[in-house]
């Protein structure tokens, strides 16, 4: 093969990063090393490849690339094909939406400039947790989460929403990616609702996130501090409209697998999805830890009386 025909390397690398959830060039390098410990994929040279200023010349690297993508194609094909053919092939192989992947790849231009925000987190997600409201005790509630990159300064922002019987609840806020945790601080613009999500670190391809969500009850006589486990499942971008309109409370004994399928996510093994998510969400106390007002009130009364008595003794 003549290496002069290798083309669109920068675009195809970004599509690869978007598909596999690679946030940095180092992530890409790790994926190449997994299929070939002696691969010639080099982080420093990758910056030039991503900028379109150079292209790999070693035939073996393109063979490694085909293995990274799990394609039934040769390295020559990976090098020679145009961007659209490449996009169509990897989307068909991994059941991904081309428009979604194209958008994520365009955002990953930061990889070429040496700026490496956590692009893998961007997208649309369905969030499943236990309902806090006493009127919906024992039910699951679905939230809508979108994570995007905004410029000046370049950062990740999140929007979380629920379609409740009382109207649409929407909160917005920051996404902080640490080495040990991902944190979302969300606040309602026109109200006083606040949620805090503490999640496990994201791992490529970020098909799901999970952790804890803390906040106060919304549909209740009084707001009560509450926490629940939450599972956050990535959806195709085409699911955004359905997610935006769907009522958040799932039917009693409703299955998450059925809900995800209705939202456009292909589910191969519905039983496994429901079992694994059910185990994760249940945990201790059926997945929710909520302090009753009566229990808290009795503790407050006890210590208030003790403190007031101590104050009276001191005065005497």
C-alpha positions as CSV (number, residue, x, y, z in Angstrom):
1,X,0.0,0.0,0.0
2,X,1.3,3.5,-0.8
3,X,1.1,5.6,2.4
4,X,0.2,8.7,0.3
5,X,-3.4,7.4,0.1
6,X,-3.8,7.3,3.9
7,X,-6.3,10.1,4.5
8,X,-8.5,11.8,7.0
9,X,-6.4,10.5,9.9
10,X,-7.2,13.3,12.2
11,X,-11.0,12.9,11.7
12,X,-10.9,9.2,12.0
13,X,-8.8,9.3,15.2
14,X,-11.4,11.7,16.7
15,X,-14.2,9.4,15.7
16,X,-12.3,6.5,17.4
17,X,-11.9,8.6,20.5
18,X,-15.6,9.5,20.6
19,X,-16.6,5.9,20.0
20,X,-14.4,4.4,22.7
21,X,-14.8,7.2,25.2
22,X,-11.2,8.2,25.1
23,X,-10.8,11.6,26.8
24,X,-7.1,12.1,26.2
25,X,-4.4,11.0,23.8
26,X,-3.0,8.9,26.6
27,X,-6.3,7.1,26.7
28,X,-6.0,6.3,23.0
29,X,-2.5,5.1,23.5
30,X,-3.6,2.7,26.3
31,X,-6.2,1.2,23.9
32,X,-3.7,0.6,21.2
33,X,-1.3,-1.0,23.7
34,X,-4.1,-3.4,24.9
35,X,-4.2,-5.0,21.4
36,X,-0.4,-4.7,20.8
37,X,2.0,-4.1,23.7
38,X,4.7,-3.0,21.2
39,X,2.4,-0.7,19.1
40,X,4.0,2.3,17.5
41,X,1.2,4.6,18.7
42,X,2.9,7.5,20.4
43,X,1.2,10.2,22.5
44,X,3.5,13.0,21.2
45,X,3.1,12.1,17.6
46,X,-0.6,11.6,18.1
47,X,-1.0,15.4,18.8
48,X,0.4,16.0,15.2
49,X,-1.9,13.3,13.8
50,X,-4.9,14.9,15.5
51,X,-4.0,18.3,14.1
52,X,-3.7,16.9,10.6
53,X,0.0,17.9,10.4
54,X,1.3,14.3,10.1
55,X,0.1,10.7,9.7
56,X,1.3,7.3,10.8
57,X,3.6,5.6,8.3
58,X,3.8,2.1,10.0
59,X,1.5,-0.4,8.4
60,X,1.2,-2.3,11.7
61,X,-0.3,0.7,13.4
62,X,-3.3,0.6,11.1
63,X,-3.6,-3.1,11.8
64,X,-3.7,-2.3,15.5
65,X,-6.3,0.4,14.8
66,X,-8.6,-2.1,13.2
67,X,-8.2,-4.4,16.2
68,X,-8.9,-1.5,18.6
69,X,-12.2,-0.9,16.8
70,X,-12.9,-4.7,16.6
71,X,-13.5,-4.3,12.8
72,X,-13.5,-7.1,10.3
73,X,-11.4,-4.9,8.1
74,X,-7.7,-4.7,7.2
75,X,-5.3,-2.0,8.3
76,X,-5.1,-0.9,4.6
77,X,-8.9,-0.2,4.6
78,X,-8.6,1.9,7.9
79,X,-5.9,4.0,6.3
80,X,-7.5,4.5,2.9
81,X,-11.2,4.9,3.6
82,X,-12.8,8.3,3.7
83,X,-14.4,9.7,6.9
84,X,-18.0,8.8,6.1
85,X,-17.2,5.3,5.2
86,X,-15.2,4.9,8.4
87,X,-18.1,6.4,10.4
88,X,-20.7,4.2,8.8
89,X,-18.6,1.1,9.4
90,X,-17.8,1.7,13.1
91,X,-21.4,2.7,13.9
92,X,-22.8,-0.4,12.2
93,X,-20.3,-2.6,14.1
94,X,-21.0,-1.0,17.5
95,X,-24.7,-0.1,17.0
96,X,-24.1,3.7,17.5
97,X,-25.9,6.7,16.1
98,X,-23.8,8.4,13.4
99,X,-25.0,11.9,14.2
100,X,-24.3,11.5,17.9
101,X,-20.8,10.1,17.3
102,X,-20.1,12.8,14.7
103,X,-21.0,15.5,17.2
104,X,-18.9,14.0,20.0
105,X,-15.9,13.7,17.5
106,X,-16.2,17.4,16.6
107,X,-16.1,18.4,20.2
108,X,-13.0,16.4,20.7
109,X,-11.0,18.9,18.7
110,X,-9.5,19.9,22.1
111,X,-7.5,16.7,21.9
112,X,-5.6,18.2,19.0
113,X,-4.9,21.4,20.8
114,X,-3.5,19.8,23.9
115,X,-6.6,20.7,26.0
116,X,-8.2,17.5,27.3
117,X,-11.5,18.1,29.2
118,X,-13.6,15.0,30.0
119,X,-15.3,14.9,26.6
120,X,-16.4,11.3,27.1
121,X,-19.0,12.5,29.7
122,X,-20.9,14.7,27.2
123,X,-24.2,13.3,26.0
124,X,-27.8,12.5,26.9
125,X,-28.6,10.2,29.8
126,X,-31.6,8.6,31.5
127,X,-31.3,8.6,35.3
128,X,-33.0,6.0,37.5
129,X,-33.4,6.3,41.2
130,X,-35.8,5.7,44.0
131,X,-38.6,8.3,44.4
132,X,-38.3,10.4,47.5
133,X,-41.9,11.6,47.7
134,X,-44.0,9.8,50.2
135,X,-46.9,9.9,47.7
136,X,-44.8,7.7,45.3
137,X,-43.1,5.4,47.9
138,X,-41.6,2.3,46.4
139,X,-41.6,3.7,42.8
140,X,-38.7,4.4,40.6
141,X,-38.3,7.8,39.0
142,X,-36.5,8.7,35.8
143,X,-34.6,11.9,35.3
144,X,-33.2,13.5,32.2
145,X,-29.5,14.4,32.3
146,X,-27.5,16.2,29.6
147,X,-23.8,17.1,29.9
148,X,-22.2,19.5,27.5
149,X,-19.0,21.6,27.1
150,X,-19.3,25.4,27.2
151,X,-16.5,27.8,26.3
152,X,-14.9,30.8,28.2
153,X,-13.8,29.1,30.4
154,X,-14.1,25.7,28.8
155,X,-15.9,23.4,31.2
156,X,-18.5,20.8,31.6
157,X,-22.0,21.7,32.6
158,X,-25.0,19.5,33.4
159,X,-28.8,20.0,33.2
160,X,-31.0,17.6,35.1
161,X,-34.8,17.5,34.8
162,X,-37.9,15.5,35.9
163,X,-41.4,15.7,34.5
164,X,-43.5,15.7,37.7
165,X,-47.3,15.9,38.2
166,X,-46.6,19.4,39.6
167,X,-44.7,20.5,36.5
168,X,-41.2,20.2,35.0
169,X,-38.4,20.4,37.5
170,X,-35.1,21.5,36.0
171,X,-31.7,22.1,37.7
172,X,-28.4,23.2,36.2
173,X,-24.9,23.2,37.5
174,X,-21.3,22.3,37.3
175,X,-19.6,18.9,36.7
176,X,-16.3,18.3,38.5
177,X,-14.2,15.4,37.4
178,X,-11.7,14.2,40.0
179,X,-9.4,11.3,40.1
180,X,-11.7,9.4,42.6
181,X,-15.1,10.9,42.0
182,X,-17.3,12.7,39.5
183,X,-19.5,15.4,41.2
184,X,-22.5,17.3,40.0
185,X,-23.8,20.4,41.9
186,X,-27.2,21.2,40.5
187,X,-29.6,24.1,41.4
188,X,-33.0,25.2,40.2
189,X,-32.9,28.6,38.6
190,X,-36.4,29.8,39.6
191,X,-36.6,27.9,42.8
192,X,-34.7,26.6,45.8
193,X,-34.3,22.9,44.8
194,X,-30.7,21.6,44.9
195,X,-29.3,18.2,44.1
196,X,-25.8,16.8,44.6
197,X,-24.6,13.8,42.7
198,X,-21.5,11.9,43.8
199,X,-20.6,9.3,41.2
200,X,-18.0,6.7,40.5
201,X,-15.2,7.7,38.1
202,X,-16.2,7.4,34.5
203,X,-14.6,4.6,32.4
204,X,-14.6,4.4,28.6
205,X,-17.0,4.3,26.7
206,X,-19.1,5.8,29.5
207,X,-22.2,3.9,28.7
208,X,-23.3,4.2,32.3
209,X,-22.5,6.2,35.5
210,X,-23.6,5.4,39.0
211,X,-23.4,6.7,42.5
212,X,-25.5,8.6,45.0
213,X,-27.9,11.6,44.7
214,X,-28.7,13.8,47.7
215,X,-31.2,16.5,48.1
216,X,-34.6,17.4,49.5
217,X,-38.1,16.0,48.7
218,X,-40.0,18.0,46.2
219,X,-43.6,16.7,46.4
220,X,-44.0,16.5,50.2
221,X,-45.5,18.5,53.1
222,X,-42.0,19.6,54.1
223,X,-38.7,19.1,52.4
224,X,-36.7,16.2,53.9
225,X,-33.0,15.5,53.5
226,X,-32.8,12.4,51.3
227,X,-30.3,10.2,49.5
228,X,-30.7,7.5,46.9
229,X,-28.6,5.4,44.6
230,X,-28.8,6.5,41.0
231,X,-28.0,4.8,37.7
232,X,-27.3,7.0,34.7
233,X,-27.6,5.3,31.3
234,X,-26.4,6.9,28.1
235,X,-29.0,7.2,25.4
236,X,-28.8,7.9,21.6
237,X,-29.2,11.6,20.9
238,X,-32.4,10.9,19.1
239,X,-33.9,9.9,22.4
240,X,-33.7,13.4,23.8
241,X,-37.2,14.5,22.7
242,X,-38.9,11.3,24.1
243,X,-37.0,11.7,27.3
244,X,-38.0,15.4,27.5
245,X,-41.7,14.6,27.3
246,X,-42.0,11.3,29.2
247,X,-43.5,11.4,32.7
248,X,-40.8,10.7,35.2
249,X,-42.5,8.3,37.7
250,X,-42.3,4.8,36.3
251,X,-45.4,2.6,36.8
252,X,-45.5,0.4,39.9
253,X,-43.3,-2.6,39.2
254,X,-42.2,-1.0,35.9
255,X,-39.1,-2.4,34.3
256,X,-36.1,-0.2,33.5
257,X,-35.3,-2.4,30.5
258,X,-38.8,-1.6,29.0
259,X,-38.4,2.1,29.7
260,X,-34.9,2.2,28.1
261,X,-36.2,0.3,25.0
262,X,-39.1,2.8,24.7
263,X,-36.5,5.6,24.8
264,X,-34.7,4.1,21.8
265,X,-31.8,2.2,23.5
266,X,-31.4,-1.3,22.0
267,X,-31.6,-3.9,24.8
268,X,-30.3,-7.3,23.9
269,X,-30.9,-9.0,27.3
270,X,-33.7,-7.3,29.2
271,X,-33.6,-9.8,32.1
272,X,-29.9,-9.1,32.7
273,X,-30.5,-5.3,32.6
274,X,-33.3,-5.4,35.1
275,X,-31.4,-7.8,37.4
276,X,-28.1,-5.9,37.4
277,X,-29.7,-2.5,37.8
278,X,-32.1,-3.8,40.4
279,X,-29.2,-5.1,42.5
280,X,-27.3,-1.8,42.2
281,X,-30.2,0.4,43.0
282,X,-31.5,-1.7,46.0
283,X,-28.5,-1.8,48.3
284,X,-29.2,-1.3,52.0
285,X,-32.7,0.0,52.9
286,X,-34.1,-0.6,49.4
287,X,-31.8,2.0,47.9
288,X,-33.0,5.0,49.8
289,X,-32.0,6.6,53.1
290,X,-34.5,9.1,54.3
291,X,-34.9,10.5,57.8
292,X,-38.5,10.8,59.0
293,X,-39.5,14.2,60.5
294,X,-40.8,12.4,63.6
295,X,-37.5,10.6,64.2
296,X,-35.5,13.8,63.7
297,X,-37.9,15.8,65.8
298,X,-37.5,13.5,68.8
299,X,-33.7,13.9,68.6
300,X,-34.0,17.7,68.3
301,X,-36.3,17.8,71.3
302,X,-34.0,15.7,73.4
303,X,-30.9,17.8,72.7
304,X,-32.8,21.1,72.8
305,X,-34.1,20.3,76.3
306,X,-30.6,19.3,77.4
307,X,-29.0,22.5,76.0
308,X,-31.7,24.7,77.5
309,X,-31.4,23.0,80.9
310,X,-27.6,23.5,80.8
311,X,-28.1,27.1,80.0
312,X,-30.5,27.6,82.9
313,X,-28.0,25.9,85.3
314,X,-25.2,28.2,84.1
315,X,-27.3,31.2,84.6
316,X,-28.3,30.1,88.1
